[in-house]
Amino acid sequence: MSECNHDFIGTAQHIKCRRCGLVLNAEQYKEYKNPQIKKTAGKPRQRKKVE
């Protein structure tokens, strides 16, 4: 992936690079754009207790 200076265009089904033809789905594109974001599976936050 690093050889191409990607120029992405999105469609309803996928995101495609106009230069090299790389095809990504929405989740793959999110991971490509923000690699530091990791999926966390855990409990949802609890409500704040008010006294």
mmCIF file as Biopython writes it, N, C-alpha, C and O atoms, coordinates in Angstrom:
data_model
#
loop_
_atom_site.group_PDB
_atom_site.id
_atom_site.type_symbol
_atom_site.label_atom_id
_atom_site.label_alt_id
_atom_site.label_comp_id
_atom_site.label_asym_id
_atom_site.label_entity_id
_atom_site.label_seq_id
_atom_site.pdbx_PDB_ins_code
_atom_site.Cartn_x
_atom_site.Cartn_y
_atom_site.Cartn_z
_atom_site.occupancy
_atom_site.B_iso_or_equiv
_atom_site.auth_seq_id
_atom_site.auth_asym_id
_atom_site.pdbx_PDB_model_num
ATOM 1   N N  . MET A ? 1  ? 0.795   -1.199 0.000   1.0 0.0 1  A 1 
ATOM 2   C CA . MET A ? 1  ? 0.000   0.000  0.000   1.0 0.0 1  A 1 
ATOM 3   C C  . MET A ? 1  ? 0.840   1.267  0.000   1.0 0.0 1  A 1 
ATOM 4   O O  . MET A ? 1  ? 0.361   2.300  -0.467  1.0 0.0 1  A 1 
ATOM 5   N N  . SER A ? 2  ? 2.046   1.239  0.492   1.0 0.0 2  A 1 
ATOM 6   C CA . SER A ? 2  ? 2.825   2.461  0.648   1.0 0.0 2  A 1 
ATOM 7   C C  . SER A ? 2  ? 3.430   2.972  -0.670  1.0 0.0 2  A 1 
ATOM 8   O O  . SER A ? 2  ? 3.892   4.112  -0.715  1.0 0.0 2  A 1 
ATOM 9   N N  . GLU A ? 3  ? 3.442   2.173  -1.731  1.0 0.0 3  A 1 
ATOM 10  C CA . GLU A ? 3  ? 4.043   2.627  -2.982  1.0 0.0 3  A 1 
ATOM 11  C C  . GLU A ? 3  ? 3.192   3.676  -3.688  1.0 0.0 3  A 1 
ATOM 12  O O  . GLU A ? 3  ? 3.728   4.513  -4.414  1.0 0.0 3  A 1 
ATOM 13  N N  . CYS A ? 4  ? 1.884   3.648  -3.490  1.0 0.0 4  A 1 
ATOM 14  C CA . CYS A ? 4  ? 0.962   4.550  -4.185  1.0 0.0 4  A 1 
ATOM 15  C C  . CYS A ? 4  ? 0.611   5.735  -3.287  1.0 0.0 4  A 1 
ATOM 16  O O  . CYS A ? 4  ? 0.439   5.580  -2.078  1.0 0.0 4  A 1 
ATOM 17  N N  . ASN A ? 5  ? 0.508   6.906  -3.885  1.0 0.0 5  A 1 
ATOM 18  C CA . ASN A ? 5  ? -0.026  8.074  -3.180  1.0 0.0 5  A 1 
ATOM 19  C C  . ASN A ? 5  ? -1.532  8.061  -3.441  1.0 0.0 5  A 1 
ATOM 20  O O  . ASN A ? 5  ? -2.015  8.684  -4.387  1.0 0.0 5  A 1 
ATOM 21  N N  . HIS A ? 6  ? -2.265  7.343  -2.591  1.0 0.0 6  A 1 
ATOM 22  C CA . HIS A ? 6  ? -3.660  7.018  -2.838  1.0 0.0 6  A 1 
ATOM 23  C C  . HIS A ? 6  ? -4.540  8.245  -3.040  1.0 0.0 6  A 1 
ATOM 24  O O  . HIS A ? 6  ? -4.393  9.259  -2.358  1.0 0.0 6  A 1 
ATOM 25  N N  . ASP A ? 7  ? -5.449  8.125  -3.988  1.0 0.0 7  A 1 
ATOM 26  C CA . ASP A ? 7  ? -6.470  9.124  -4.278  1.0 0.0 7  A 1 
ATOM 27  C C  . ASP A ? 7  ? -7.798  8.376  -4.257  1.0 0.0 7  A 1 
ATOM 28  O O  . ASP A ? 7  ? -8.221  7.822  -5.271  1.0 0.0 7  A 1 
ATOM 29  N N  . PHE A ? 8  ? -8.455  8.362  -3.093  1.0 0.0 8  A 1 
ATOM 30  C CA . PHE A ? 8  ? -9.641  7.539  -2.909  1.0 0.0 8  A 1 
ATOM 31  C C  . PHE A ? 8  ? -10.897 8.225  -3.407  1.0 0.0 8  A 1 
ATOM 32  O O  . PHE A ? 8  ? -11.036 9.446  -3.334  1.0 0.0 8  A 1 
ATOM 33  N N  . ILE A ? 9  ? -11.813 7.405  -3.918  1.0 0.0 9  A 1 
ATOM 34  C CA . ILE A ? 9  ? -13.151 7.845  -4.284  1.0 0.0 9  A 1 
ATOM 35  C C  . ILE A ? 9  ? -14.115 6.810  -3.718  1.0 0.0 9  A 1 
ATOM 36  O O  . ILE A ? 9  ? -13.897 5.606  -3.849  1.0 0.0 9  A 1 
ATOM 37  N N  . GLY A ? 10 ? -15.187 7.296  -3.085  1.0 0.0 10 A 1 
ATOM 38  C CA . GLY A ? 10 ? -16.111 6.390  -2.415  1.0 0.0 10 A 1 
ATOM 39  C C  . GLY A ? 10 ? -17.366 6.131  -3.221  1.0 0.0 10 A 1 
ATOM 40  O O  . GLY A ? 10 ? -17.859 7.011  -3.926  1.0 0.0 10 A 1 
ATOM 41  N N  . THR A ? 11 ? -17.873 4.928  -3.113  1.0 0.0 11 A 1 
ATOM 42  C CA . THR A ? 11 ? -19.153 4.558  -3.700  1.0 0.0 11 A 1 
ATOM 43  C C  . THR A ? 11 ? -20.016 3.987  -2.580  1.0 0.0 11 A 1 
ATOM 44  O O  . THR A ? 11 ? -19.591 3.958  -1.425  1.0 0.0 11 A 1 
ATOM 45  N N  . ALA A ? 12 ? -21.205 3.538  -2.906  1.0 0.0 12 A 1 
ATOM 46  C CA . ALA A ? 12 ? -22.101 2.977  -1.891  1.0 0.0 12 A 1 
ATOM 47  C C  . ALA A ? 12 ? -21.561 1.663  -1.336  1.0 0.0 12 A 1 
ATOM 48  O O  . ALA A ? 12 ? -21.837 1.333  -0.182  1.0 0.0 12 A 1 
ATOM 49  N N  . GLN A ? 13 ? -20.801 0.908  -2.122  1.0 0.0 13 A 1 
ATOM 50  C CA . GLN A ? 13 ? -20.329 -0.402 -1.692  1.0 0.0 13 A 1 
ATOM 51  C C  . GLN A ? 13 ? -18.920 -0.384 -1.103  1.0 0.0 13 A 1 
ATOM 52  O O  . GLN A ? 13 ? -18.632 -1.153 -0.185  1.0 0.0 13 A 1 
ATOM 53  N N  . HIS A ? 14 ? -18.029 0.485  -1.615  1.0 0.0 14 A 1 
ATOM 54  C CA . HIS A ? 14 ? -16.632 0.427  -1.203  1.0 0.0 14 A 1 
ATOM 55  C C  . HIS A ? 14 ? -15.928 1.751  -1.480  1.0 0.0 14 A 1 
ATOM 56  O O  . HIS A ? 14 ? -16.522 2.677  -2.033  1.0 0.0 14 A 1 
ATOM 57  N N  . ILE A ? 15 ? -14.671 1.830  -1.095  1.0 0.0 15 A 1 
ATOM 58  C CA . ILE A ? 15 ? -13.796 2.958  -1.379  1.0 0.0 15 A 1 
ATOM 59  C C  . ILE A ? 15 ? -12.678 2.436  -2.266  1.0 0.0 15 A 1 
ATOM 60  O O  . ILE A ? 15 ? -12.064 1.416  -1.955  1.0 0.0 15 A 1 
ATOM 61  N N  . LYS A ? 16 ? -12.408 3.128  -3.370  1.0 0.0 16 A 1 
ATOM 62  C CA . LYS A ? 16 ? -11.422 2.646  -4.350  1.0 0.0 16 A 1 
ATOM 63  C C  . LYS A ? 16 ? -10.399 3.736  -4.646  1.0 0.0 16 A 1 
ATOM 64  O O  . LYS A ? 16 ? -10.739 4.913  -4.763  1.0 0.0 16 A 1 
ATOM 65  N N  . CYS A ? 17 ? -9.127  3.318  -4.765  1.0 0.0 17 A 1 
ATOM 66  C CA . CYS A ? 17 ? -8.064  4.234  -5.155  1.0 0.0 17 A 1 
ATOM 67  C C  . CYS A ? 17 ? -8.103  4.404  -6.671  1.0 0.0 17 A 1 
ATOM 68  O O  . CYS A ? 17 ? -8.110  3.420  -7.411  1.0 0.0 17 A 1 
ATOM 69  N N  . ARG A ? 18 ? -8.127  5.650  -7.127  1.0 0.0 18 A 1 
ATOM 70  C CA . ARG A ? 18 ? -8.191  5.896  -8.566  1.0 0.0 18 A 1 
ATOM 71  C C  . ARG A ? 18 ? -6.866  5.597  -9.264  1.0 0.0 18 A 1 
ATOM 72  O O  . ARG A ? 18 ? -6.842  5.347  -10.469 1.0 0.0 18 A 1 
ATOM 73  N N  . ARG A ? 19 ? -5.780  5.622  -8.522  1.0 0.0 19 A 1 
ATOM 74  C CA . ARG A ? 19 ? -4.466  5.426  -9.138  1.0 0.0 19 A 1 
ATOM 75  C C  . ARG A ? 19 ? -4.059  3.960  -9.247  1.0 0.0 19 A 1 
ATOM 76  O O  . ARG A ? 19 ? -3.614  3.515  -10.305 1.0 0.0 19 A 1 
ATOM 77  N N  . CYS A ? 20 ? -4.211  3.203  -8.145  1.0 0.0 20 A 1 
ATOM 78  C CA . CYS A ? 20 ? -3.725  1.813  -8.176  1.0 0.0 20 A 1 
ATOM 79  C C  . CYS A ? 20 ? -4.840  0.775  -8.165  1.0 0.0 20 A 1 
ATOM 80  O O  . CYS A ? 20 ? -4.576  -0.409 -8.378  1.0 0.0 20 A 1 
ATOM 81  N N  . GLY A ? 21 ? -6.085  1.194  -7.922  1.0 0.0 21 A 1 
ATOM 82  C CA . GLY A ? 21 ? -7.189  0.242  -7.952  1.0 0.0 21 A 1 
ATOM 83  C C  . GLY A ? 21 ? -7.443  -0.487 -6.646  1.0 0.0 21 A 1 
ATOM 84  O O  . GLY A ? 21 ? -8.232  -1.432 -6.628  1.0 0.0 21 A 1 
ATOM 85  N N  . LEU A ? 22 ? -6.805  -0.084 -5.547  1.0 0.0 22 A 1 
ATOM 86  C CA . LEU A ? 22 ? -7.009  -0.704 -4.246  1.0 0.0 22 A 1 
ATOM 87  C C  . LEU A ? 22 ? -8.455  -0.503 -3.814  1.0 0.0 22 A 1 
ATOM 88  O O  . LEU A ? 22 ? -8.967  0.615  -3.864  1.0 0.0 22 A 1 
ATOM 89  N N  . VAL A ? 23 ? -9.120  -1.586 -3.386  1.0 0.0 23 A 1 
ATOM 90  C CA . VAL A ? 23 ? -10.509 -1.523 -2.959  1.0 0.0 23 A 1 
ATOM 91  C C  . VAL A ? 23 ? -10.585 -1.853 -1.473  1.0 0.0 23 A 1 
ATOM 92  O O  . VAL A ? 23 ? -10.077 -2.884 -1.033  1.0 0.0 23 A 1 
ATOM 93  N N  . LEU A ? 24 ? -11.223 -0.971 -0.700  1.0 0.0 24 A 1 
ATOM 94  C CA . LEU A ? 24 ? -11.399 -1.158 0.733   1.0 0.0 24 A 1 
ATOM 95  C C  . LEU A ? 24 ? -12.875 -1.011 1.086   1.0 0.0 24 A 1 
ATOM 96  O O  . LEU A ? 24 ? -13.601 -0.238 0.460   1.0 0.0 24 A 1 
ATOM 97  N N  . ASN A ? 25 ? -13.313 -1.768 2.105   1.0 0.0 25 A 1 
ATOM 98  C CA . ASN A ? 25 ? -14.657 -1.522 2.609   1.0 0.0 25 A 1 
ATOM 99  C C  . ASN A ? 25 ? -14.570 -0.405 3.644   1.0 0.0 25 A 1 
ATOM 100 O O  . ASN A ? 25 ? -13.478 0.096  3.910   1.0 0.0 25 A 1 
ATOM 101 N N  . ALA A ? 26 ? -15.687 -0.009 4.228   1.0 0.0 26 A 1 
ATOM 102 C CA . ALA A ? 26 ? -15.713 1.130  5.140   1.0 0.0 26 A 1 
ATOM 103 C C  . ALA A ? 26 ? -14.836 0.901  6.374   1.0 0.0 26 A 1 
ATOM 104 O O  . ALA A ? 26 ? -14.124 1.811  6.799   1.0 0.0 26 A 1 
ATOM 105 N N  . GLU A ? 27 ? -14.877 -0.298 6.952   1.0 0.0 27 A 1 
ATOM 106 C CA . GLU A ? 27 ? -14.067 -0.583 8.144   1.0 0.0 27 A 1 
ATOM 107 C C  . GLU A ? 27 ? -12.574 -0.544 7.826   1.0 0.0 27 A 1 
ATOM 108 O O  . GLU A ? 27 ? -11.791 0.007  8.599   1.0 0.0 27 A 1 
ATOM 109 N N  . GLN A ? 28 ? -12.179 -1.119 6.702   1.0 0.0 28 A 1 
ATOM 110 C CA . GLN A ? 28 ? -10.766 -1.118 6.317   1.0 0.0 28 A 1 
ATOM 111 C C  . GLN A ? 28 ? -10.274 0.305  6.067   1.0 0.0 28 A 1 
ATOM 112 O O  . GLN A ? 28 ? -9.146  0.649  6.421   1.0 0.0 28 A 1 
ATOM 113 N N  . TYR A ? 29 ? -11.124 1.128  5.456   1.0 0.0 29 A 1 
ATOM 114 C CA . TYR A ? 29 ? -10.751 2.514  5.175   1.0 0.0 29 A 1 
ATOM 115 C C  . TYR A ? 29 ? -10.573 3.298  6.471   1.0 0.0 29 A 1 
ATOM 116 O O  . TYR A ? 29 ? -9.644  4.097  6.583   1.0 0.0 29 A 1 
ATOM 117 N N  . LYS A ? 30 ? -11.455 3.082  7.457   1.0 0.0 30 A 1 
ATOM 118 C CA . LYS A ? 30 ? -11.322 3.741  8.757   1.0 0.0 30 A 1 
ATOM 119 C C  . LYS A ? 30 ? -10.012 3.358  9.423   1.0 0.0 30 A 1 
ATOM 120 O O  . LYS A ? 30 ? -9.323  4.216  9.976   1.0 0.0 30 A 1 
ATOM 121 N N  . GLU A ? 31 ? -9.658  2.070  9.375   1.0 0.0 31 A 1 
ATOM 122 C CA . GLU A ? 31 ? -8.402  1.609  9.966   1.0 0.0 31 A 1 
ATOM 123 C C  . GLU A ? 31 ? -7.198  2.185  9.224   1.0 0.0 31 A 1 
ATOM 124 O O  . GLU A ? 31 ? -6.181  2.497  9.844   1.0 0.0 31 A 1 
ATOM 125 N N  . TYR A ? 32 ? -7.303  2.326  7.908   1.0 0.0 32 A 1 
ATOM 126 C CA . TYR A ? 32 ? -6.211  2.897  7.111   1.0 0.0 32 A 1 
ATOM 127 C C  . TYR A ? 32 ? -5.996  4.366  7.468   1.0 0.0 32 A 1 
ATOM 128 O O  . TYR A ? 32 ? -4.854  4.807  7.602   1.0 0.0 32 A 1 
ATOM 129 N N  . LYS A ? 33 ? -7.079  5.128  7.623   1.0 0.0 33 A 1 
ATOM 130 C CA . LYS A ? 33 ? -6.968  6.543  7.913   1.0 0.0 33 A 1 
ATOM 131 C C  . LYS A ? 33 ? -6.557  6.815  9.359   1.0 0.0 33 A 1 
ATOM 132 O O  . LYS A ? 33 ? -5.834  7.777  9.614   1.0 0.0 33 A 1 
ATOM 133 N N  . ASN A ? 34 ? -7.000  5.993  10.309  1.0 0.0 34 A 1 
ATOM 134 C CA . ASN A ? 34 ? -6.701  6.184  11.729  1.0 0.0 34 A 1 
ATOM 135 C C  . ASN A ? 34 ? -6.203  4.886  12.331  1.0 0.0 34 A 1 
ATOM 136 O O  . ASN A ? 34 ? -6.971  4.200  13.006  1.0 0.0 34 A 1 
ATOM 137 N N  . PRO A ? 35 ? -4.955  4.524  12.117  1.0 0.0 35 A 1 
ATOM 138 C CA . PRO A ? 35 ? -4.459  3.230  12.612  1.0 0.0 35 A 1 
ATOM 139 C C  . PRO A ? 35 ? -4.368  3.144  14.131  1.0 0.0 35 A 1 
ATOM 140 O O  . PRO A ? 35 ? -4.344  2.039  14.672  1.0 0.0 35 A 1 
ATOM 141 N N  . GLN A ? 36 ? -4.316  4.284  14.846  1.0 0.0 36 A 1 
ATOM 142 C CA . GLN A ? 36 ? -4.196  4.236  16.293  1.0 0.0 36 A 1 
ATOM 143 C C  . GLN A ? 36 ? -5.516  3.908  16.978  1.0 0.0 36 A 1 
ATOM 144 O O  . GLN A ? 36 ? -5.510  3.530  18.149  1.0 0.0 36 A 1 
ATOM 145 N N  . ILE A ? 37 ? -6.641  4.039  16.293  1.0 0.0 37 A 1 
ATOM 146 C CA . ILE A ? 37 ? -7.934  3.704  16.881  1.0 0.0 37 A 1 
ATOM 147 C C  . ILE A ? 37 ? -8.083  2.191  16.895  1.0 0.0 37 A 1 
ATOM 148 O O  . ILE A ? 37 ? -7.976  1.533  15.860  1.0 0.0 37 A 1 
ATOM 149 N N  . LYS A ? 38 ? -8.333  1.648  18.082  1.0 0.0 38 A 1 
ATOM 150 C CA . LYS A ? 38 ? -8.495  0.208  18.217  1.0 0.0 38 A 1 
ATOM 151 C C  . LYS A ? 38 ? -9.882  -0.074 18.752  1.0 0.0 38 A 1 
ATOM 152 O O  . LYS A ? 38 ? -10.435 0.706  19.527  1.0 0.0 38 A 1 
ATOM 153 N N  . LYS A ? 39 ? -10.433 -1.187 18.334  1.0 0.0 39 A 1 
ATOM 154 C CA . LYS A ? 39 ? -11.748 -1.576 18.815  1.0 0.0 39 A 1 
ATOM 155 C C  . LYS A ? 39 ? -11.613 -2.059 20.247  1.0 0.0 39 A 1 
ATOM 156 O O  . LYS A ? 39 ? -10.756 -2.888 20.555  1.0 0.0 39 A 1 
ATOM 157 N N  . THR A ? 40 ? -12.456 -1.542 21.110  1.0 0.0 40 A 1 
ATOM 158 C CA . THR A ? 40 ? -12.443 -1.960 22.501  1.0 0.0 40 A 1 
ATOM 159 C C  . THR A ? 40 ? -13.768 -2.621 22.821  1.0 0.0 40 A 1 
ATOM 160 O O  . THR A ? 40 ? -14.827 -2.003 22.715  1.0 0.0 40 A 1 
ATOM 161 N N  . ALA A ? 41 ? -13.701 -3.863 23.209  1.0 0.0 41 A 1 
ATOM 162 C CA . ALA A ? 41 ? -14.898 -4.587 23.601  1.0 0.0 41 A 1 
ATOM 163 C C  . ALA A ? 41 ? -14.947 -4.592 25.117  1.0 0.0 41 A 1 
ATOM 164 O O  . ALA A ? 41 ? -14.128 -5.229 25.779  1.0 0.0 41 A 1 
ATOM 165 N N  . GLY A ? 42 ? -15.898 -3.888 25.643  1.0 0.0 42 A 1 
ATOM 166 C CA . GLY A ? 42 ? -16.003 -3.817 27.086  1.0 0.0 42 A 1 
ATOM 167 C C  . GLY A ? 42 ? -17.396 -3.369 27.477  1.0 0.0 42 A 1 
ATOM 168 O O  . GLY A ? 42 ? -18.303 -3.259 26.652  1.0 0.0 42 A 1 
ATOM 169 N N  . LYS A ? 43 ? -17.526 -3.117 28.756  1.0 0.0 43 A 1 
ATOM 170 C CA . LYS A ? 43 ? -18.811 -2.663 29.254  1.0 0.0 43 A 1 
ATOM 171 C C  . LYS A ? 43 ? -19.051 -1.225 28.822  1.0 0.0 43 A 1 
ATOM 172 O O  . LYS A ? 43 ? -18.114 -0.429 28.756  1.0 0.0 43 A 1 
ATOM 173 N N  . PRO A ? 44 ? -20.280 -0.895 28.533  1.0 0.0 44 A 1 
ATOM 174 C CA . PRO A ? 44 ? -20.578 0.512  28.255  1.0 0.0 44 A 1 
ATOM 175 C C  . PRO A ? 44 ? -20.449 1.326  29.535  1.0 0.0 44 A 1 
ATOM 176 O O  . PRO A ? 44 ? -20.557 0.782  30.634  1.0 0.0 44 A 1 
ATOM 177 N N  . ARG A ? 45 ? -20.224 2.594  29.398  1.0 0.0 45 A 1 
ATOM 178 C CA . ARG A ? 45 ? -20.072 3.447  30.569  1.0 0.0 45 A 1 
ATOM 179 C C  . ARG A ? 45 ? -21.355 3.463  31.374  1.0 0.0 45 A 1 
ATOM 180 O O  . ARG A ? 45 ? -22.456 3.419  30.826  1.0 0.0 45 A 1 
ATOM 181 N N  . GLN A ? 46 ? -21.191 3.527  32.680  1.0 0.0 46 A 1 
ATOM 182 C CA . GLN A ? 46 ? -22.355 3.573  33.558  1.0 0.0 46 A 1 
ATOM 183 C C  . GLN A ? 46 ? -22.813 5.002  33.737  1.0 0.0 46 A 1 
ATOM 184 O O  . GLN A ? 46 ? -22.054 5.946  33.519  1.0 0.0 46 A 1 
ATOM 185 N N  . ARG A ? 47 ? -24.061 5.150  34.135  1.0 0.0 47 A 1 
ATOM 186 C CA . ARG A ? 47 ? -24.617 6.468  34.366  1.0 0.0 47 A 1 
ATOM 187 C C  . ARG A ? 47 ? -23.953 7.127  35.571  1.0 0.0 47 A 1 
ATOM 188 O O  . ARG A ? 47 ? -23.543 6.462  36.522  1.0 0.0 47 A 1 
ATOM 189 N N  . LYS A ? 48 ? -23.865 8.408  35.501  1.0 0.0 48 A 1 
ATOM 190 C CA . LYS A ? 48 ? -23.291 9.166  36.601  1.0 0.0 48 A 1 
ATOM 191 C C  . LYS A ? 48 ? -24.306 9.202  37.751  1.0 0.0 48 A 1 
ATOM 192 O O  . LYS A ? 48 ? -25.477 9.519  37.544  1.0 0.0 48 A 1 
ATOM 193 N N  . LYS A ? 49 ? -23.845 8.875  38.961  1.0 0.0 49 A 1 
ATOM 194 C CA . LYS A ? 49 ? -24.729 8.873  40.116  1.0 0.0 49 A 1 
ATOM 195 C C  . LYS A ? 49 ? -24.841 10.288 40.679  1.0 0.0 49 A 1 
ATOM 196 O O  . LYS A ? 49 ? -23.834 10.930 40.978  1.0 0.0 49 A 1 
ATOM 197 N N  . VAL A ? 50 ? -26.061 10.756 40.818  1.0 0.0 50 A 1 
ATOM 198 C CA . VAL A ? 50 ? -26.330 12.086 41.352  1.0 0.0 50 A 1 
ATOM 199 C C  . VAL A ? 50 ? -26.929 11.939 42.733  1.0 0.0 50 A 1 
ATOM 200 O O  . VAL A ? 50 ? -27.859 11.159 42.935  1.0 0.0 50 A 1 
ATOM 201 N N  . GLU A ? 51 ? -26.404 12.679 43.670  1.0 0.0 51 A 1 
ATOM 202 C CA . GLU A ? 51 ? -26.920 12.596 45.043  1.0 0.0 51 A 1 
ATOM 203 C C  . GLU A ? 51 ? -27.993 13.623 45.289  1.0 0.0 51 A 1 
ATOM 204 O O  . GLU A ? 51 ? -28.538 13.695 46.390  1.0 0.0 51 A 1 
#
